[in-house]
Amino acid sequence: MNIHIKELNKYFNQFHVLQNINLDIRKGELIALLGPSGCGKTSLLRIIAGLEQPSSGQIFFNDQDISNKDIRERRIGYMFQHFALFRHMTVLENISFGLRIKPRKERPSASDILAKSKHLLDMVQLSNLADRYPDELSGGQKQRVALARAMAIDPSVLLLDEPFSALDTKVRRELRQWLSNLHHEIQLTSVFVTHDQEEAMEIADRVVIMNKGVIEQIGSPKEILDTPKNDFVYHFLGETNHFSVGEQNFTFRPHEVILSIHTEKVGYFEATAIDIRPLGAVTKIVLKPKDSDYPIEAQVPNTTRNLSSLNKGDKVYFRPIMDFEI
Ligand SMILES: Nc1ncnc2c1ncn2[C@@H]1O[C@H](COP(=O)(O)OP(=O)(O)OP(=O)(O)O)[C@@H](O)[C@H]1O
C-alpha cells in the first residue's frame, strides 16, 4: 500500500497544527516522523489512521481517496506509546481480540483465529508466554504483544506512535533492532512517530523532519545528516559549534574536530580545556578558544593518544574538520 498525502491542513480552533502537508509514502517503506514536541507528528499520524479529520486536503491509499473513510475501513494497525493491552485477557486472547470481534460474515473460524494468533506470537518471539497475563510481562514484551495484536487484522498500514518511549534505553535499543529486522521481513508500509533522532536514523528508510506544523525535509537518514536543507534541520540533528576567526566562520559538530596537545600546527587554533568528561566510547572535551567567548564542544574517541594526559586547564589546539577519510 502506498500513501499519498496531498495539501493537507489541520486546525484546532484557530491553531494551524498541520500546514500544507504533502507526503508520499512508498509501498513497504518504514517512514519516521521526527520533530520536537508539539510539531504535529501525532496529529498527522492520527489523520492517516482516520482517528482525526483533516480541515482540508486529501489522503490516498494506493489510488483510492480514503479521506472520508473511518478507521475500520482503512484497515490500520495502530500501536501507541502506552501499553494498551487488556489486563483480563491472556497474551493469546489479546492478540486474537481484533479477529474475534469482527462481524460474523468477515470473522475467520475459531481454529483459523487460533492458528493465526499463534503464528503472530511466533513472529514476535513470545510463543512461550501465550497464557500469561499482561501484568506478568516486561515492558518490552508488552509492546511486542501490542505489535502482534496490531498485526492480527492484516493491516494495510502499520502506524506506531512512540511505541518504545516508555521503555528503558537498553530495551528500546533491542526492540528498535528487532522492529527493523521484522519490518525487513514483512515489508509492511509503516509510519513511526518519534522525537528521538537516533531511533529515527537507525530504523527508518526515510525520515520526515517536522517543525511547527510544516515538513522541513524528507530524505534517507544519510541524506538528512549529510545535506541538511536548512538551519532548523542542522541544529535539530545535534550539537553544533560555531567558531569565527577573522573572516573565517566554522560550523561543525562535536565529532568534527581534531585536537592536538602539540604547539601550534598550521590550521589549528589555541584553546584551553575547561571540562573533560568520559562518556563511554567517546570523551567530551569543552574548550574555550583563546580569542572567542564561546566554548566549543569536542568529542574524541576515548582511545585517542595522549588523551589520558590531558587535564582541565591545559592548553590544547583544535582544528574543525569536514573531510574525514577511511
Ligand atoms: N485535540 C486537540 N485540540 C487542540 N489542540 C491540540 C489537539 N491535539 C493536539 N493539539 C495541539 O496541536 C499541536 C501538535 O500536537 P501533536 O500531538 O500532533 O504534536 P507532536 O509533534 O506529536 O508532539 P509530542 O511529541 O509532544 O507528542 C500541539 O500544540 C498540541 O497542543
The ligand as an SDF file (V2000), in Angstrom:
LIG
                    3D

 31 33  0  0  0  0  0  0  0  0999 V2000
   -7.4160   17.8160   20.2500 N   0  0  0  0  0  0  0  0  0  0  0  0
   -6.6380   18.9030   20.2520 C   0  0  0  0  0  0  0  0  0  0  0  0
   -7.1830   20.1330   20.4850 N   0  0  0  0  0  0  0  0  0  0  0  0
   -6.4040   21.2460   20.4690 C   0  0  0  0  0  0  0  0  0  0  0  0
   -5.0860   21.2520   20.2280 N   0  0  0  0  0  0  0  0  0  0  0  0
   -4.4940   20.0730   20.0080 C   0  0  0  0  0  0  0  0  0  0  0  0
   -5.2310   18.8300   19.9990 C   0  0  0  0  0  0  0  0  0  0  0  0
   -4.3690   17.8240   19.7270 N   0  0  0  0  0  0  0  0  0  0  0  0
   -3.1440   18.3920   19.5870 C   0  0  0  0  0  0  0  0  0  0  0  0
   -3.2100   19.7320   19.7420 N   0  0  0  0  0  0  0  0  0  0  0  0
   -2.1000   20.6810   19.6250 C   0  0  0  0  0  0  0  0  0  0  0  0
   -1.5250   20.5240   18.3420 O   0  0  0  0  0  0  0  0  0  0  0  0
   -0.1030   20.6270   18.3890 C   0  0  0  0  0  0  0  0  0  0  0  0
    0.5120   19.3970   17.7780 C   0  0  0  0  0  0  0  0  0  0  0  0
    0.2580   18.2840   18.6210 O   0  0  0  0  0  0  0  0  0  0  0  0
    0.8050   16.8350   18.2970 P   0  0  0  0  0  0  0  0  0  0  0  0
    0.3650   15.9280   19.3980 O   0  0  0  0  0  0  0  0  0  0  0  0
    0.4450   16.4660   16.9100 O   0  0  0  0  0  0  0  0  0  0  0  0
    2.3780   17.0810   18.3830 O   0  0  0  0  0  0  0  0  0  0  0  0
    3.5850   16.0630   18.4650 P   0  0  0  0  0  0  0  0  0  0  0  0
    4.5820   16.5370   17.4870 O   0  0  0  0  0  0  0  0  0  0  0  0
    3.0910   14.6680   18.3120 O   0  0  0  0  0  0  0  0  0  0  0  0
    4.1090   16.3020   19.9190 O   0  0  0  0  0  0  0  0  0  0  0  0
    4.6570   15.2820   21.0390 P   0  0  0  0  0  0  0  0  0  0  0  0
    5.9960   14.8040   20.5460 O   0  0  0  0  0  0  0  0  0  0  0  0
    4.7640   16.1610   22.2530 O   0  0  0  0  0  0  0  0  0  0  0  0
    3.6480   14.1960   21.1710 O   0  0  0  0  0  0  0  0  0  0  0  0
    0.2440   20.8280   19.8530 C   0  0  0  0  0  0  0  0  0  0  0  0
    0.4970   22.2060   20.0570 O   0  0  0  0  0  0  0  0  0  0  0  0
   -0.9860   20.3860   20.6030 C   0  0  0  0  0  0  0  0  0  0  0  0
   -1.1340   21.0860   21.7950 O   0  0  0  0  0  0  0  0  0  0  0  0
  1  2  1  0
  2  3  1  0
  2  7  2  0
  3  4  2  0
  4  5  1  0
  5  6  2  0
  6  7  1  0
  6 10  1  0
  7  8  1  0
  8  9  2  0
  9 10  1  0
 10 11  1  0
 11 12  1  0
 11 30  1  0
 12 13  1  0
 13 14  1  0
 13 28  1  0
 14 15  1  0
 15 16  1  0
 16 17  2  0
 16 18  1  0
 16 19  1  0
 19 20  1  0
 20 21  2  0
 20 22  1  0
 20 23  1  0
 23 24  1  0
 24 25  2  0
 24 26  1  0
 24 27  1  0
 28 29  1  0
 28 30  1  0
 30 31  1  0
M  END
$$$$
